[in-house]
Amino acid sequence: MALRGLASCKAIALLPLAVGPAMSATGFLFGDSPVPIARLIADAAQLETRLSNPPGWLIEAGAVFERIEVDDGVHELMWGDENDPSLLPRVLDEALGVDAALISEHGFDVPDLFISDMDSTMIGQECIDELADYAGIKPKIAEITERAMQGELDFEEALRERVRLLAGLAESAIQQCLDDRISAMSGARTLVETLRAHDCHTVLVTGGFHHFADPVAEQLGFEKVVANRLDVAGGKLTGNLQGAIVDSSVKRATLKTELARLGEGAISLAAGDGANDIPMLQAADYGLAFKAKPKAKQAANAWIDRGDLTSVLRLLGIPEQDWVRD
């Protein structure tokens, strides 16, 4: 196996990529076929240690690649055209143990559209689980939520079942839950506001509820919200939902609609963590699985396993001095 490591040097990031016939400004090109480049976040010393002791399956694969450190802790891995492209995610995840990665065949551009799930992605909780605690049934609801997120249950059926179990709960519990239980994921507001400052349209799309999503979107800076609506009567939840369900197909359709509105050539970034997000992640140019369930991570071409949401900005190559902070 040939593992070729280039000297790690920040100055490399200042050089133009088009330094030879095999490269373009957006990645390696061999003939007419783009070859994947992975941008990753990892400790340089850890990478060197892992590269010097590769697993047996990687040796047997005979993979050829080069690594360049383009910023402090940010590296690019150039994947040789003779390698199996499907092997690259496994190399990054298992062999190199990276904290975060983004794989692209067409460079790393700031997206024109950012569309994200809410629960356990933009916020640190599952809203329906926390709300269920006010009804004294959190363990029961949380078990259903987890199975739905893993892709073991039909999303709509699981959602309607959980909402039925909340029948009779005072509507006021929602605001109490928002105030006491719901908090933004670390880096979420900085991510959204920085992307907006770079002319990116932002949409929060969730299988959760407008009662939660609207204030979360306002707090984080999202411009549009797509969510489900809890039915309320007499100040209490009825156990029903109003209107059509926002499920995985709606999430994907929302991405497609918003992207078409932006025009030809627009680039999309989608983020999520569960099975309900998979079609949206697969439809995006950059599909990011944030500390995700295995099925969602497997479907994505980007992921964050460790670190906060500002890792997205580092993967996109947005300098820290350009981040929008409170």
C-alpha positions in Angstrom: 0.0 0.0 0.0 1.2 3.5 -0.7 0.3 6.1 1.9 1.9 9.3 0.8 1.9 12.1 3.4 2.8 15.6 2.3 4.5 18.0 4.6 1.9 19.7 6.8 2.1 23.4 6.3 -0.5 26.1 6.5 1.3 27.9 3.6 0.0 25.2 1.3 -3.5 26.6 1.7 -2.2 29.8 0.1 -1.0 28.1 -3.1 -3.4 27.7 -6.1 -4.7 24.2 -6.5 -4.1 24.2 -10.2 -0.5 23.2 -10.0 -0.4 20.3 -12.3 -2.3 18.6 -15.2 -4.0 16.1 -12.8 -5.7 18.8 -10.7 -8.3 21.5 -11.1 -9.4 24.4 -8.9 -12.1 22.1 -7.4 -10.4 18.8 -7.1 -8.6 16.1 -9.0 -9.7 15.4 -12.6 -8.6 12.3 -14.4 -10.0 12.5 -17.9 -13.6 13.6 -17.6 -14.1 11.9 -14.2 -13.9 13.9 -11.0 -12.1 12.1 -8.1 -13.3 12.7 -4.5 -11.5 14.9 -2.1 -12.3 14.7 1.6 -11.9 17.7 3.8 -11.6 16.5 7.4 -11.1 17.8 10.9 -8.7 15.8 13.0 -5.6 16.1 15.2 -2.5 16.0 13.0 -0.6 13.8 15.4 -3.4 11.4 15.7 -3.6 11.1 11.9 0.2 10.5 11.6 -0.1 7.7 14.3 -3.0 6.1 12.5 -1.4 6.4 9.1 1.8 4.7 10.4 -0.3 1.8 11.7 -3.0 1.2 9.1 -5.6 -1.6 9.6 -5.1 -4.8 7.6 -8.2 -4.2 5.4 -6.7 -0.9 4.3 -3.4 -2.5 3.4 -5.2 -5.2 1.5 -7.1 -2.5 -0.4 -3.9 -1.0 -1.6 -5.4 2.5 -1.4 -3.3 5.5 -2.6 -3.9 8.9 -1.2 -2.2 12.1 -0.1 -2.9 14.3 2.9 -2.4 18.1 3.1 -3.0 20.2 6.2 -4.8 23.3 4.9 -5.5 24.9 8.3 -5.0 24.2 11.9 -6.6 20.8 12.4 -8.2 20.9 8.9 -6.8 18.5 6.3 -7.6 17.5 2.7 -7.2 13.9 1.6 -6.7 13.4 -2.1 -8.2 10.1 -3.1 -6.3 8.3 -5.9 -8.3 7.6 -9.1 -7.3 3.9 -8.9 -9.1 3.6 -5.5 -12.6 2.4 -4.9 -14.6 5.7 -4.1 -17.0 3.8 -1.9 -14.0 2.9 0.4 -13.3 6.6 1.3 -15.9 7.0 4.0 -14.6 3.9 5.7 -11.1 5.1 5.6 -12.0 8.4 7.1 -14.3 6.9 9.8 -12.6 3.7 10.8 -8.9 4.0 9.7 -8.4 7.7 10.5 -11.0 8.2 13.1 -11.7 11.8 12.0 -13.9 14.2 14.1 -15.7 15.5 11.0 -15.5 15.1 7.2 -17.0 16.4 4.0 -16.5 14.4 0.8 -16.9 16.2 -2.6 -16.1 15.6 -6.2 -16.6 19.3 -7.1 -14.8 21.4 -4.5 -16.0 23.0 -1.4 -18.2 26.0 -2.0 -20.4 28.0 0.5 -23.9 26.8 -0.2 -26.8 28.9 -1.5 -29.3 26.9 0.6 -29.0 25.5 4.1 -31.9 23.3 5.2 -31.8 21.6 8.5 -33.6 19.3 10.9 -34.3 20.7 14.3 -34.3 18.1 17.1 -30.9 16.8 18.1 -29.4 18.8 15.2 -30.1 22.5 15.8 -31.2 21.9 19.4 -29.8 19.4 21.9 -33.1 17.7 22.7 -36.1 15.8 21.2 -38.9 18.2 21.9 -41.7 15.6 22.1 -39.7 13.6 24.6 -39.2 16.6 26.9 -42.8 17.7 26.5 -43.9 14.2 27.5 -42.1 14.6 30.8 -44.7 17.1 31.8 -47.3 14.4 31.2 -45.3 11.9 33.2 -44.7 9.6 30.2 -41.3 10.6 28.9 -39.8 7.0 29.0 -42.6 5.7 26.9 -42.5 8.5 24.4 -38.7 8.5 24.2 -38.6 4.8 23.4 -40.9 5.3 20.4 -38.8 8.4 19.3 -35.6 6.4 19.4 -37.0 3.6 17.3 -38.4 6.0 14.8 -35.0 7.8 14.5 -33.3 4.5 14.0 -35.6 3.8 11.1 -37.3 0.9 12.9 -40.8 2.4 12.8 -42.9 4.2 10.2 -42.4 7.9 11.0 -46.0 9.1 10.6 -47.5 6.2 12.6 -44.9 6.8 15.4 -45.6 10.5 15.4 -49.4 10.2 15.6 -49.0 7.6 18.4 -46.9 9.9 20.5 -49.1 12.9 19.9 -52.2 10.8 20.9 -50.5 10.0 24.2 -50.2 13.7 25.0 -53.9 14.3 24.8 -55.1 16.4 27.7 -51.8 18.0 28.4 -52.1 21.8 29.0 -50.9 23.9 26.1 -49.0 26.0 28.7 -46.6 23.1 29.2 -45.1 23.8 25.8 -43.9 27.3 26.8 -42.6 25.9 30.1 -40.8 23.2 28.2 -39.3 25.7 25.8 -38.1 27.9 28.7 -36.7 25.1 30.9 -35.7 22.2 28.6 -34.9 23.4 25.1 -31.5 24.8 24.3 -29.6 25.5 21.0 -26.9 23.1 19.9 -23.5 24.6 20.4 -22.5 26.6 17.4 -26.0 26.6 15.8 -26.6 30.3 15.8 -23.0 31.1 14.6 -23.5 28.6 11.7 -26.8 29.9 10.6 -25.9 33.6 10.9 -22.6 33.1 9.1 -24.2 31.3 6.2 -26.8 34.0 5.9 -24.0 36.6 5.9 -22.6 34.7 2.9 -26.0 35.0 1.0 -27.2 31.6 2.0 -31.0 31.0 2.3 -31.8 29.1 5.5 -34.8 26.8 6.2 -35.6 24.9 9.3 -37.6 21.8 8.4 -38.8 19.4 11.1 -41.1 16.5 11.9 -41.6 18.3 15.2 -44.0 21.2 15.9 -44.4 24.8 15.0 -44.9 25.5 18.8 -41.2 24.7 19.2 -39.8 25.3 15.7 -41.0 28.9 15.3 -39.2 30.3 18.4 -36.1 28.1 17.8 -35.9 29.5 14.2 -36.2 33.0 15.4 -33.5 32.5 18.0 -31.1 30.9 15.6 -31.8 33.1 12.6 -33.6 30.7 10.2 -35.7 32.5 7.5 -38.3 29.9 7.0 -39.9 27.1 9.0 -41.7 23.9 7.8 -43.1 21.8 10.6 -46.2 20.0 12.0 -49.0 21.6 13.9 -50.3 20.3 17.2 -54.1 20.6 17.6 -55.2 22.5 20.6 -58.7 23.1 22.0 -59.7 24.6 25.3 -56.1 25.2 26.2 -55.2 21.5 26.0 -53.7 19.3 23.4 -56.3 17.2 21.7 -53.9 14.4 20.7 -54.3 15.2 17.1 -52.3 17.1 14.4 -53.6 19.7 12.0 -53.0 19.3 8.3 -50.6 17.1 6.4 -47.6 15.5 8.1 -44.1 16.8 7.6 -42.1 13.6 7.0 -39.0 12.5 5.1 -40.7 13.1 1.7 -41.7 16.6 2.6 -38.2 17.4 3.9 -36.8 16.3 0.5 -39.5 18.1 -1.4 -38.8 21.3 0.5 -35.1 21.1 -0.3 -35.9 20.6 -4.0 -38.5 23.5 -4.1 -36.2 26.0 -2.3 -33.2 25.0 -4.5 -35.3 25.4 -7.7 -36.4 28.9 -6.5 -32.7 29.9 -6.2 -32.0 29.0 -9.8 -29.7 26.7 -11.8 -26.4 25.9 -10.2 -27.5 26.7 -6.7 -25.7 24.5 -4.1 -27.5 22.9 -1.1 -26.4 21.9 2.3 -28.7 19.7 4.4 -28.2 18.6 8.0 -29.9 16.0 10.1 -29.4 13.1 12.5 -32.1 10.5 12.0 -33.7 8.1 9.4 -36.4 10.7 8.7 -33.6 13.0 7.3 -32.1 10.5 4.9 -33.9 11.5 1.6 -33.1 15.1 2.3 -29.4 14.3 3.0 -29.1 12.3 -0.1 -30.7 15.0 -2.3 -28.4 17.7 -1.1 -25.0 18.5 -2.6 -23.6 18.3 0.9 -25.6 16.0 3.2 -24.4 16.4 6.7 -25.1 13.9 9.4 -24.6 15.5 12.8 -23.8 13.1 15.6 -26.3 10.9 13.8 -27.9 7.5 13.9 -26.0 4.9 11.9 -28.4 4.8 8.9 -28.3 8.6 8.5 -24.6 8.7 8.7 -24.2 6.0 6.1 -26.5 8.0 3.7 -24.5 11.2 4.1 -21.4 12.5 2.3 -20.5 14.6 5.4 -20.6 14.1 9.1 -19.7 15.5 12.4 -19.1 12.9 15.2 -17.2 15.2 17.6 -17.2 19.0 17.9 -19.9 21.5 17.5 -21.8 22.9 14.5 -19.1 25.5 13.7 -17.2 22.5 12.3 -19.4 22.9 9.3 -17.9 26.4 8.7 -14.4 24.9 9.0 -15.2 22.2 6.5 -16.6 24.8 4.1 -13.4 26.8 4.4 -14.9 29.9 5.9 -12.2 31.7 7.9 -13.0 32.1 11.6 -12.6 35.8 11.4 -15.6 35.8 9.0 -17.9 33.9 11.4 -20.8 35.9 12.8 -20.9 35.6 16.6 -23.3 37.1 19.2 
